[in-house]
Amino acid sequence: MAIMEYIDAIRLAMKEEMERDEDVFVLGEDVGVKGGVFTTTKGLQQQFGEMRVLDTPLAESVIAGAAIGAAMYGMKPIAEMQYSDFMFPATNQIISEAAKIRYRSNNDWSCPLVIRAPIGGGIFGGLYHSQCPESVFFGTPGLKIVAPFTAYDAKGLLKAAVRDPDPVLYFENKKCYKLVTGDVPETDYVVPIGKANVLREGDDITVISYSLPLHFALEAAEELAQEGISAHILDLRTLQPLDKEGILEAARKTGKVLIIHEDNKFGGIGGEVSAILAEEMLYELDAPIMRLCGPDVPAMPINPPGEKFFMLNKEKVKEAMRHLALY
Amino acid sequence: MKTITEVVMPQLAESLVSATIDKWLKAPGDQIDMYEPIAELITDKVTAELPSTLKGTLVKILAGAGETVAVGAPICLIEVEDSSAGGQGPSTEFHAGQPSAQPQSQVASSGDQSMRHRYSPAVQQLAAEHNITLSLVPGTGLGGRITRKDVLAYIAAGGKNEQAAPAVAKAQVQPSPVQPLNMDPQVAVRTTGLHLSETPRIPQVEVEGQAIPGRGETFIDVTPIRNTIAQKMRQSVTEIPHGWMMIEVDVTNLVVLRNKLKDEFMKREGVNLTYLAFFIKAVVNAIKEYPIINSVWAVDKIIVKRDINISLSVGTEDSVITPVIKNADQKNIAGLAREIDVLAKKTRDGKLKLDDVQGGTFTVNNTGSFGSILTQPIINYPQAAIITFESIVKRPVVINDMLAVRSMANVCLSLDHRILDGVICGRFLQRVKDTLENFDAETKLY
């Protein structure tokens, strides 16, 4: 076991996978010589050479398109979108090509591709460096989407994504890069895709979330425990496909569900989770399903008070959790 | 006055969560200007000077050289001259981060009980499974709501739970800013048969009723318009002591006049020249002579209205509406005929605007149009009187000891006996009668 930062865990996963499998390679803007704007790919080009760590033009559609082609030919590309905000030019490649190849070719072809993209705000990044694009890709069958919140999950999910036979979007949270540290085994392990993870047992309220807000929820739960409120916390881990069983099991523990995500509320993942609950367990609900999300405004503001207003934090999460517990 | 303010570690670059202080450029006691560098910082990305965001004196360094400090954490204290009066220094900001837990009231079972009878599906399911009478279960949720946990605790305690309220109950609840709707069905909302304050439901069935199988009855939902009519009628009949009079009018000459003009009028104006237009003209003339007819009872005084706005009863299949001819005294017969036509069409098409039905001071009802020869109208509250114009029928009439066949019509008046008496109303009706009988071939429409 080693204590390391979230970003180091991502780098370690790529390094290990590239060592394990010669077909794995990395491509993206500034991933080679510079080692990535966040240093996520630092040292990989020195270790694996220019042919396996490719600096690409500033054209996300090309990055995704080239990676899809390589994947169809049996390579295992890890394509980096510098910020998930820059991912939208590649949307057509991802949604209309990568997601559909297996289906379209009647199982003859597959696309074992990983696209890494940093999501989230609170880093003084403003409109174009803070977005959460989950909802854009979420409704696309054929894609898998994962979103780790700890260093352990960051490594394990990335390894699982590389080994998955289909395209996986890997949404890493850029605020977590250096904020989050934790134990990461140096052994070869994977965190299974499609399985939610219970982080905390409780019987008053169930909190369902993913990525950064889970840290707020865990801290808030700790403090609320002193008020006599016991929270059950579920990390979705995989956003597509959602772990329906896991969600229902967690919700049944308390009958009161709070869904939290930084992506804005309307059309977000919370809506789908709450629809599952409404369809499957209406009669076991003890309170209206509650969502705490980013506001429905076009983007994260650049001014600090605006950013603070937009971002979730422990206090906001705690307030919502308490509100639901008292209902 | 002076306040001590913290300087915090700024976010120097994206994705940075902390920075290390390389060295301090200022020592405690030093004067610091706005934007003057106070320390040098090292981060993964950059090495930078930290400019002061305040002007004042450095009081204390909280993080020494070589220490790594999280973004947002304080690194030093600066004493600032505060020009603004009062103790509202920036230091109050430190309290702002606390959750707003102070203005909270203890939720006691005797407090707000508005959600006491609002059962969630989970609670109902558990109660059904375990055969529990929910009224016996203590509720610890918001507004006295019985939570799922309350039921579980009740079951665990063998169904006779007295005070085993779960831990949540001891937590505090924030008072809601708005008084919530009372969801307690034991508090009756509807007190009488006719519900006056609530907007009635939109009916599920417009014309047809819902037949109840096995019973010879049909339920028809009350429409909003029907509800309004019911409300107004009841108010009028209960509040206003109605008096009633009738007078007989010989309209033979009017019939002749109208028959002479109606085709030409239709051609020129495109609307029907109705008897009603003549009748309203006669009524308006009479009101001008007896303005008290155009008034409202106001308990300790009578309000006489200057404007003569005639409410016109227009019936539709399932209701009656009274659109208003504003300033009817300023219109000639042709103008009235046109106005009547427009309002009647609007009413039947359901296109009346609020403005079209407001401000009436006296009501005219053309009951003759549906064949009646005698009606006892209910006053259009809060007006003082209502007049009807009945069917024109040919009758043998004695004139100068000779029998003649004349076109006769009755005119009926219901009056608010608090305001009006027989004498004044008799004169008023006589005036209407005179005007109607004096319409002849020479009468001008314009």
Interface residues (C-beta under 8 A of the other chain):
Chain A: F38 T39 I123 F124 G125 H129 K174 K175 Y177 K178 L179 D203 D204 E227 G228 I229 S230 T254 G255 K256 L282 Y283 E284 L285 D286 A287 E315 K318 E319 R322 H323 A325 L326 Y327
Chain B: Q11 E14 S15 L16 V17 S18 D44 G97 P99 V107 S120 P121 A122 V123 Q124 Q125 G141 L142 R145 T147 R148 K149 P166 A167 V168 K170 A171 Q172 V173 Q174
